[in-house]
Amino acid sequence: MKNILQTSISQEQNSHHSYSISSYDRLLSVVKDLACVRTIEEIIEIVRLAARDLTNADGVTFVLRDGECCHYVDENAIGPLWKGMRFPLKSCISGWAMLNKQAAVIEDIYQDARIPIDAYKVTFVKSLVMVPIRVCDPLGAIGAYWSTQHRATPEQIELLEILTETTAVAISNVQLFQKLTNQNALKDKFIAMLAHELRNPVAPISNGVQLLKLKLGQTSAVGETVLMMQHQIKHLSKLIDELLDVSSITYGKISLNLEKFNLVDLVRQSLNDHAQAIKRSNLTVVQDLPNIPVWADVDSTRFFQVFGNLLENALKFSKPDGIIWVDLSLIPGENGSGSVAVLSVKDSGIGIDPTILPELFEPFTQSDRSLDRSRGGLGLGLSVVKSLVELHGGNVEALSRGINLGAEFKVTLPVCEEITALDNDLEIIEAVKKSLKILVIEDNDDSAVSLKAVLEYFGHEVSIAKNGISGVETAREFEPHVIICDIGLPEMDGFAVARELSKDSKFTRSILIALTGYGEQKDRELALQAGFKCHLTKPVDFEKLTAEIDRYFDGVLSS
């Protein structure tokens, strides 16, 4: 754009005209400002002020084409003109400029047949220049007006023409930006709905597999098959979550629930959670963890996601009988402040092509680019890791000496300056041993029946309601200890159910748990606002479900 401006100015100078330094600087300033705008309103504000400065006019108007009309959207003048008005293209001078794709230069408006005199009589205008915004397929026009008869100079006309060319580019950029923004919004809505629709059929399958695992155990060929099915269901759920996380992080929709945790305990628990996967991979994990606590303000759920993702990557890209090193170290800062924890996950696997390292944390980047895609994945995991670590105020880097030379990922996080002894809340809570009355409000028959079967296996008394209205009625009759409710219910959604039950003193001691396919941050926030104690997404891990029931219910029973 700057080159276009300089070329135009050079051509004008060669025609024995010259711009003043102030005009050149003002134009350059406008070009820079218009390059950064994101809305039509911003363009209008910049241009309406600049047009008057550049032409020394007594007033200017900014006109946009609206079908077969000219819309005078804004103005900057010594007196009122036509702001907000619309006129047919063929009845006004801005329309003439657009239809004829050329500037109109009028020294005396009362001597030009193109001017609708009645519209101008009430204004101060005696002379004008009207220049179309974009000559081919004009988008609008910019008009400059004078209160005395004035013959616009070639410099003034040229300045307006350059300004309209710049404005046309800015409008096109804004329209493209808005189109892409709208497409992204539609994409995000589609991904959210896709995740919901995928979770609904996955949930009953997961429920059934977990029930089979409980009844059959993990031995025998059938037991091993059930474990395999459970592993693949978790993998599918993880892919769904990654799709939603990338979209949410991109638009700043993820917030952290920060608490003080001992990172050593978090790493150990996560390793324990992945014990079966490590065993299946026939790999050795070597731990080097501090003997003292390393306290940090973290969202434990997101920390497990970060570390779990890095560990799963190491498992995925390592060869059988390989080694994975997990190291956590505390690096003191200068003068006792600025200390950081460094978590390293290193493997002896296939390594990373150095050419990919700079883009490895970008969404949809895959280090496995073979045709067979034997290691799978969407190329989203590391992008999510990077964003979550940065939300914690840390950073992550990838290191590799090349193909077949292994890889290392290092996460650096700030630690708490004051390290105090805190209760460890990370002990795995045992499943609920009490026999509870549980109401499941779920319109998907397969999900409801399979969830009921698992809960009854644990010794609970379970009732089912298939929509929100019957759910509220059943709750008042059944008086359950726990209400597990879907959100997307017919007739009365889950939020309305929670609000209705929260108003009833009968349910003061009951726990409301949202179990739904809607898993975005806003869905969690809406669930808590409606009265749910927690928000879980389908398919649910029953250890997590029973842990949530215990967490909220133990206090109620003991009170």
N, C-alpha and C positions, 0 to 999 in steps of 0.2 A: 504494500500500500504506500509506503514511504517512497519507493521507487516511482510509482505511478504519479505521485504528487510532484516529485522532483522533475520528472519528465515533462509534465504539464507546464510547470513553471519555466523550465528551460525553453520549451517551445514558445511560450508567451514572451519570454525575454528576446528570443530571436525574431519575434514579430514587432520589435521596437517598443514593447511594453515591459514594465518591471513591477514586481511586487515590492511593497515596503517590507522591511525586516519584521515589523510587528504582524503583518498579514501572514507572512511565511510561518512565523512562530505559532500564530493562532491556529493556522491550518494543521500544522504538525501536531499541536496539542489535541486538536479534535480527532485526528486520525488515531492517535494513541488511545484516547478515551473510548472511541467507538470500537476499537479492537477488543475491548474488555467487557462490553455490555452483554447482558443476558436477556433483556426485555425490550419491547418496543417503546415502553414508557421512558426508559433510560435514554434511548436514541432520540426521542422527541425532545426531551429536556436539554440534551447537549446541543442538538442542531438548532433549536429555536433561538437559543442564546448566541450561538456562534454565527448564524446567518446574519443577524443584525450587526454584530461586531464587524464582520468582514465587509459588509456593504455600506455601512454608515446609514442604513435605512431608518425611517421613522417607525417601521413596523415590519414584522414578518409573520407568515402563517406556515403551518406544517399541515399538509393535506395528504390523506391516504385514500386510495381508490377503494370503494366499497361496492362491488358489483357495478351497476350503472350509475352510481352516485359518487360525488366527491364529498368526503367527510373532512371538514376543517377541525382537526382534532385539537390543535393548540396554537397559541400565538404569543408574540412578545411585541407590544406596540405602545405608542403614546396614547392611544384611545382604543375603544372596543372595535373589533372587526366581526368575525363570524364564528368564533369558537363554539364547537359543539354542533354546528349546523351542517345539514346535508343538502346538496343541490344536484340536479341531474347533470351528467357529464356534458351534455350538449348545451347547457345554459350558463356555464361559468367559464372563466378564463383558465382555471386550473384544469378543467376537463378538456378544453381546447388543446392545452399543452400536452396532455396525456394522449389524446386521440391523434394529434398530429406529430407526436414524438419529437417536439422541438420547443425551444424556449420562445416565450412571447415577451417582447420588449416594447412597452407602450409608454410614450412620453406624455400623452394627454389622453386620459381615459374617456373624455367627452368627445374625442374625435375618432374613436376606434369602434367600429360596428360590432366587434367581438365582445364588448363589455356590456353587461346588463346594468344600465345606468341606475335603475331604481335601487338595486342592492347596494350601490356604492354611495348614493347621495347622503346616506346617514353616517358615512364614515369620513375620515380625514383625507382619504386617498385621492391623489391627483395623478400620480405616475406609478408604474410598477414594472417588475420583471417576474415572470413565472417560469420556472425551470422544472421539467419532469424528472422524477426520481427513477432513473434507469430509462434509457432511450428505447430499447427493445422491451416490449411488454411492461410499460411503466407501472410502478407500484403506487405512485402518488406524485406530489409536486411540492416545491418550496417556493413561496412567493415573498418578494421584498417590495415594500411600498414607501412612497415619499409623500409628504403633505404639501409640497410645492412641485410645480412642473420640473421634472428632472429627467435628463437623458442619461440612462445608465451607461457608465464607462465600460469599455471592453474588459478592464481589470475586474470590475464588479461582477460582470456577467460570467467571466471565466472563473472567478472565485466561487460563485454560486454553482456553476457546473461541476467543479471539482468536489464541492461539498455534497452535491446530490449523488455523484458517483460513489463517493465514500459512504454516504448514507444507504445507498442501494446495497452495497456489499454488507454493511452492518445488519440491515434488515434481513438479507438472505441468511447470514450467519445465525441471527437470532431465531429465524424460522426453522433452520436446520437443528439448532440446539434444542428448541422446544419440541420438535418432532422426535428427536432422539430421546429426550427426557420422557415424553409420553410413551414412546415405545418401551423404554426401560421400566416405566411404571406398569405398563401392561404385562411386560415380561415377569416383573416381580409378583404381580397378582396371579399370573398363570402358574409360576413356580409354587407359590403358597397354596393355590388350589390343587395343583398336582401332588404336592406333598400330602395334603389332606386326603385326597382320593387314593393315594398309594397306601397311606397308613391304615385306612379303614379295612382293606382286605388283608393287610399284613398282620393287623392286631389279633384277629381270631386264630390265624395260623400260629402266631407266636404263643398265644395262650394255650393252644392245644399241644404244641411241642413242649412247653414248660410243664404241662400236666403229665405228658408221657414221660418226661425226664424224672419227675417226682415218683411216678408209679413204677417205672421200669429200671431206674437207676442208670448208671453209666457203663455197666459191663454188658457183655454179650454183643452180638452183631447188631441187634435192634437198638440197644442202648447207644452204641457208637453212631448209628445212623441218626438217632435223635440229637445227639451232640452236634453232628455235622449240620443238621437242619437248623439248630439253634444258632450256630456260628454264622451260617449264611444269612439268617434273618437279621442278626445284629449288624452284619456287613451292609445289608440293604438299608437298614434304619440309619446307619452312619452316613451313607451316601445322600439320603434324603435330608438329614440334618445339615450336611455340608452345603448343599444347594441353598437352603434357607439362610444359613449363617453368612455366606458370601454376600447374598443380597442385602441382608440386614446390616452387615458391617459397612458395606458400600454407602448406604444411606444413613449411617449413624443411628441405627435403631437398636443397637445393643448397649445395654448398661450393665455395669458390674456390681455385684453384691460383695463388697470388700470386707474381709474380716482378718484378724491376726491368726495366722496358721504357722505351724512348724513345717517348713518345706521338707525336712527329712522324713517326717511322718507321711506327708502327702506322696512323696516318691515311693516310699515302701508300700503304701496302700495300693498305689497304682500298679506297681510291679506284681503285687499279690493278685490284683484283679486280672492281670494278663498272664497269670501263671499257666493256665491251660493252653493259651496260644503259644507261649514260649516252649512248652513241652511238645506240642504238635510240630513245631518248627525244627525240633532236634538241635536247638542252639543253647549255648552257654552264656548266661548273663553274669558279668563280673561287676559287683557293686563296690563303689568307693564313696561312702557317705560319712559325714562328720559324726563324731560321738556326742556333739553338743547340739542343742536346738538352733535352727536358723529361721528366725521369725520374719515374716513378710506379710504385708497387706495384700491379700489375693482373693479372688473369687475361686473358691475351691473347685466348683464344677468346671469352670473354664480352665483351671490349672490342670485338672485331670484330662481335659480335652487336648490341651497343648502337649503335655508329656505323653499321653496315650497315642497321639498322632505320630510323634517322633519315634516312639518305641515300635509302633506298628510298621512305620516305614522301614526301620532297621530290620524288623522281622521279614518284611516283604522282599527286601533287596539283598538279604544275606543268603549264602549257600548253606546247605545242611552241614552240621558239625562246626559252624562258624561261631564267632564270639561277638558279643555285644557288651561294650563297656558303658556303664552308667555312673557318672561322676557328679557329685555336688560339692562345691567348695565355696567358702566365704572369703571374699577379698576385701580387707579393711580399706576404708577411704582415708584420705589425708586428714590429720588432726581429729580423728575419731568420727568424722562425718562422711557421708557419701559412700558408705559400704554397700557392696553388691554381692548377690549370690549368683554363681555361674553353674548352670545345669548343662552337662554335656552328655549326649547320646552318640556313641561312636560304634561303628560296625566294621567288620572285615569283609564286607560284601562286594557287590559289583562296581561300586564307585559311581562317580558322576563325571560326565564329560565337562571339562573346564569351560567350554563355550556356552553351556547351559546355566552355569552358576549365577551369572548376573541377573537372569530372568526367572530363577527357580521359584521365587516366592510370588510370582505374578499368577493371577487366576488362570486356570486351564493349561498351565505349563506342565508337561509330562517329561520326566527323565527317561521313562520307558517308551520309546517311539518305534518299537518293533511292530511288524504287521500283526503278529499273533496277540499283542497286548496281554501277555501272559500274567502280568501283575495287576492289571485292571486299574480302577480308580478314575476319578473325573479330573484330576489335576487341580483340585480345590483345597486339599488338606493343608498344604504349606502356606497357601495364601491366608487361610483362616488362622493358622498358627501365628504368622507374622502380625496380623491385625490384633489378635487377642493379646499377644505379648506387648505390643506397643500401647494398647489401652491400659495395660498395667504399668506403663512408664518404663518398660524395658526394651530390649532389642534381641534379634535372633540372627545368626549367621550360619552359612553352610560352608563346609570345607571339604575338599577332596583333592588328592594328588592325581586323580585320573581314573580311567576305566580299570576295573578289577583291583583297585587299590583302596577300597573302602571309602567311607564318608563319615563326617562328624557334623553334628548340629549343636550349636551352643546358644543357650538362652540366658540372658543376663537380666536380673531383676533387682530393683532396689530393695533393701531390707530395712526393717524397723530400726530406728536409731536407739530406742529404749527397749531392750529385750527383757521381758518379765515372764515369770512362770505363769502359764495359763493352763486351764483345764484342757485336756485333749478331747475334742469333740469328734474325733475321727474313728473311734472304736466302732467296729461293725455291729450294728444293732441286731439282736436276734429276732427272728420272726415272731409275730404276735402269738402268744401261747393261749390267750384267753379266747373263749368262744364269744364272738361279737355278733350283733344283729347288723347286717350290712345290706343297704339298698343300692342296687345298680340301676341307674337311669340311662338307658342306651337303646337307640332305635335300630341298630344293626343286630339282627337276631344272632348271627354267628358269634359276634363279639360278646354279646350279653350272656349267651349260654356257656361259652367257653370260659369266660371270666367267673361266672357263677360256679362252674365245676371246680376250678382251681381254688377259689375261696372256700368252698365246702370241703375240699381236701384238707385244708388247714383247720377244719372244725367249726367254721362259722355258719351261722344261719343267714341265708341269702334270699332276698326277694328281688324281682325284676319289674321295672316299669318301662314302657316302650316309647313314651313321649313326656314332655315337660309337665303337662297338666296332670296326667295320671301319676307322674312322679311325685308331685306335691301332695296329691290326695293319698297315695300309698305311704308316703313319709309320715303323714299325720296319723294314719291308722297303725302303721308298723312300728313307729318311733325308733328308728335305727340308731345305733351308735355311730355308724359310718355311712356316709352317702357318697357314692362314686358316680359322678354325673358327666355325661358327654356335653359338649357345648352346642354342636349343630343339631339340635333336636327339632322335630316338627311341632307346630302349634305354639310352643313356648320354649325359647332357647334356654341353654344352661345358665346363662347370666341371669335371666329373669327368674329361673328356679332358685338360684342361690340367694338373690335379693329377697324373694318371697319367704324362703325358709329362715333367712337371717332375722326377719321381723318377728318370727314366732318364738316365744320363750321356751317352747318345748324342745327346741334344737340348740339351746345355749351350750349344752355339753356335747353336742354332736360334731363330728368332723366332716366338712365338705371338701371333697377332693375332685378337682377337674381332671378328667381323663379324656383327651381329645386328639384329633388329628391336626388341629390348629396349633402350631408350635412357635409362632413368631413372638418377639419380645412384647409387642403390644397386646398379644393374646394373654400372655402371663399377667401383665399389669391389669388388664380388664378383669381377669379371673379373680385376682386378689381384691380388687376394688368391689367386686360383686359380692364378696363374702366367702370365697373359697379359701381354705387354709393353704393349699398348694396346687400347683398346676403340673400335670404329667402328660407327656405325649405318647401316643400309640406308636408301636406296640410297647407295653410297659414291662419292665423287668420286675418280677414279683418280689424279689428281695428288696428292691427300692420301694415298691408299693407298701409292703409290710413295715419297712423302716419308717416311712412317712406316717403310717397309722400309729406306730409305737411312739413316734416323736411327739405327736400332738395328743395322743390319747392317754398316755401314762400319767400326765399331769392332771387330766380331768378325773381319772379314776381315783387318784390319790387325794383329790381335794374334797 
